[in-house]
Amino acid sequence: MAEGITAFLGRDLRQALAEGAARTPAFCPAGGRWLVRWALVSLIVGLTLYLSCGYHAGFARLNGLGAQIPDRIWQWLTMLGDERVAFALTLFFTRRYPRVFWALIAAALAGVAITHSLKPQFAALRPPAVLEPVFTQLEESARAELAAEGFAERAVTIERTIDARYAGQSYELSVPASVDWLAAFHAAHRQRFGFDRQEADVEAVTLRVTARVGVAQPESRAAARASGPANPTGSCRVYFANRWNEVPLFPRDSLGAGHLVTGPAIVTEYSSTTWLPEGWKLEVLDAGDMLLARGSDDQ
């Protein structure tokens, strides 16, 4: 059965290639003129952008548009390899137009030559403007969260930092995200490790935004003063000293400032339970805090 499927696919492919070859002539003057025309248009547009806006013309805008593409698509392309995906998709096109296949091979070889041989001769650092959209997005998110908590936007202060490293390193240094953050990174690396590599590429690994809001110190409230001795509201059995013992229970909200409790005892509240062993004492302070100390009342 497998040989039959293979033979069928082989015959279908040969037939499609033969029909495609007959459909497209070996030499097409109109197609050649079309390619030359659009190559000149692309060259003129590229030169115009370079001369008017510099090497990074449109780079930040294209990166911003790329950020709008869902992460799932980028993950899929990265996992499979973006050039492999494009090449696999073009194979379906070459089934109908087989003469295009060799043009694709030639273009792929030219692309490899450019990226692995010629590109380093024209490589340039990415402009700082590429980082700005990311910082802006982080700041907007931080301000929105603080606004939801009731803080005014004018009270928010923002701090930007970049975790950077030299290409090939596995650790980063955090520096302020100022216009001269590269110089700051070189200085920080020199201070930490005693040297820097001015000629090496620097990677901005993580961009961080810290949003701060100043708040007034809350006023401390004095706890209600005790009007009498602390009285337990019940007891429970606790095993210690090799036997079961009845231990008094004190609700936390029944204890006022100045109350003294000697162990063994248990203080209960909604969020915790405090065990006061035998030989210990508990004193409620003016602010309502409980101070536990070991020893008798006269120590």
N, C-alpha and C positions, 0 to 999 in steps of 0.2 A: 504494500500500500504506500510506503514511504517513497519507493522508487517511482511509482506512478505520479505522486504529487510533485516530486522533483523534476521528472520529465515534463510534466504539464507546465510547471513554472518556467522551465527552461525554454520550451517552445513559445510560451506566451511572451517571454522577455525578448527572444530573438525576433518574433513577429513585430512587437512594439518598436524595437530598435530599427528594424527594416522600414517600417512605415514612417517612423520619425525621420530617418535619413532621407527618404524620398520626399518628405514634406518640406524639408529645409535644404536649400541648395548649398553646395560646398563653399561657394563664394557669393556673397550678397553685397553688392556695392551700396545699396540703400542702408543696410545694417551698418556697414563701415562708416558711412557718413553720419549716421545717427550716433554712433559711439564717439566719433571725433567731436561732433557738435556738443554733446553733453560733457565730454571731458574738458573742452574749452570753457563751458559755462562753470563747471566746478572749479577749474583753475582760477577763473576771474573772481568768483565769489570768495574763494579761499584767500587770494591775494588782497582783496578788498578788506576782508575782516582782519587780516594780519597787519596791514598798513594802517588801518584806522583804529583798531582796538588792541593790537599787540598779539603776542604768541598765544595767550590764553583767551582769545576772543570767544565769547559764548560758553566758556568752560563752566563757569559757576551756574549759568542758567540751565545748561544741559544736565548738570548734576542735580539741580533742584527738581527738574522734571523727572529725572530717574528715580528720585526719592518717592515720587507719587506711585510708582509701580509697586504692587503688593509684594511683600517679602517672600511669599511662597514661590512666585515666579523667579525671583533672583536666586533662591535656594535651589530650585530645580535646574536652572541654567548652570549654576556653580557646581552642582553635584555631577552633572553629565559633561560639563565643559562647553562653554558657549560656542566655540568654533566647531566642535563635533556636532552639536545640535543643528547649527546652520548648514553644515556640510551634508548631514543626513537628510535634511528637508530638501535640499537642492537635488538630491539623487532622484526623488520622485519627479522633479521637473525635467531632468535629463532623460528620463524614460520616454517622454514624449518628444523631446528635442535633444537627441543624443549628441549632436555636434557641439552642444553647449558644454558637454562634460569636459572636454579638453581645455576649453576656456576657463572653466572653474579650477581645473588642476593648475593651469598656468597662473591664475590669480592667487591660488593658495600658496604656490611656491614663491610668488612675489611678496605676498604678505609675510611669510616666514623670513624671507631675506630682510625685509624692512624691520620687523620686530626684533630679530636676533642680531642684525648686523648694523643697519643704518640708524635705527631709532635711538640707541645710546648717544650717537653723535649730535642729535637734536633734542635730547631729553632736557626737560626743565622742571623745576619744582612746581607743585600745584600752588595756585595763588591762595593767599589767606582768605579770600572771599568765599572759598569753598566751605570753610568752617562756619561762616556766619549763619547760613540757614539752619544748621544743626543747633547752634547756640540759641538762636531765636526761638526755635521750636521748644527747646528745653525750658527757656525762660517763661514762655507763655504757659506751659504746663505747670510750672512751679507757682506762678502768680495766680493761676486759676485755682489751684488747691488751697492757697492761703486765702484767697477771696472767699472760697466756700467756708472757711473757718471764721470769717467775719473780719479779716484784717483789711485795712484800706490799702490800695495799690501804692499810694505815695509813701507808705511806711515801709515798703519792702526794699531791701538792698540786695543786689545781685553780685555774686562773685563767680568769675569764670576761671577755670583751670584746665590745663591739658596734661594728660599723662603721656609723656613722650619717651622715645628711646631711639638709639641708633639702629639702623637696619641690621638684623641678625641677632640682636640682643633679646634676652628673655625676661628683662625687668625694665621697669619704667621709673621715671622721675617726674614729679608733679611740679609744674611751673605755671605762673599766671598767664592767662590767655591774652596778652597784650600784643601790640603790633610787632614787637621785637621778641616774641616768645622763643624763636630759634636761638637768638643770642643768649637769652636767659637759660635755655636748656644747656647750651655749651658751658656756660658759667657754672650751673648747678652740677653738671657732670664733672667738671674740673675740680670743684670744691669737694665733691663726695669721693671721687676716685683718683684725683691727682693728675688727670689728663683729660683732653678732649680730642675730638676728631672732626675738625672743621670741614674736611673734604667729604665726609660720609653723609649719606642720606639720613634724614631724621623722620621718624614715623610718629604721627599723632595717633596714638592707640585709643585713648579714651578721652572724650570731652565731658567735663563736669560743670554743673551749675549749682551753686549753693545759694538759696534764698533765705534771708534772715529778716526777722521782724522783732523790734524791741518791744518789750512788754513791761508794764509796771510791776514792781515786786508786790506780791499779794500781802495784805496786812495779816499779821498773825492774830488769831482770836484766842483769847484766854478761855480755858475750860471752866465750866461751872464749879464753884467751890463745893467741897464736900460738907454736908450739913450734919453728918453723923458718921458713925463707923460703917465700914463696908459690910453689907449683909449678903450672904449667898442666897441664891434663889432655888437651890437644889443641890444634889450631890450625885456622884456616879462612882462606880467601882473601878479602881485602877490597880493594876498589878505592879508592885515594886516592893523592894526589901523582902523578896521571896514569899510574898503573901498578897492577898487581895485586900485593898483598903478603900474605905469610903472617903472620897475627896470632894470638898465643896466646889460648887460652880458659881462663877461671878460673871454676869453679862457685862461686856465692856461698856455699854452705854449707861450702866448703873454706877460706874466708878467716876467720881469727881476729883478735881485737883485737891491734893492733900491726903487722899485715901491711902492707907497702908494695908497690904495683904501679905500674910506670911504663908509659906508653903508647908505642906503640899496643898496646891490649889490649881484650878483650871479657870482661865479667862476665855470666854467665847465671844465671837463676833461674826459678822456675815462673811468675812473674807479669810479668817484665820482662827486658829486655836492656840492659846499660849499655855504651856505647861510650866508651872512653878514648882520645882522639886522641893523636897524637904530640906530645910536649912537655908532656903533662899527667901528673899523678901521682895515685894513689888511696891513701888511708890509712883503715884500718878503726879506728874509735874504740872506746872501752871498752864502750859500749852496743851495739856491732855496726853502727852507722851507717857509711856510706861517705862520706868527705869527699874531694871532687875539687877539685884546685887546679891552676892553670896555672903551670909553672915547674919548675926543676930541684930536686933534693933539698936543695941548700944554700940555696935561696931562702926 
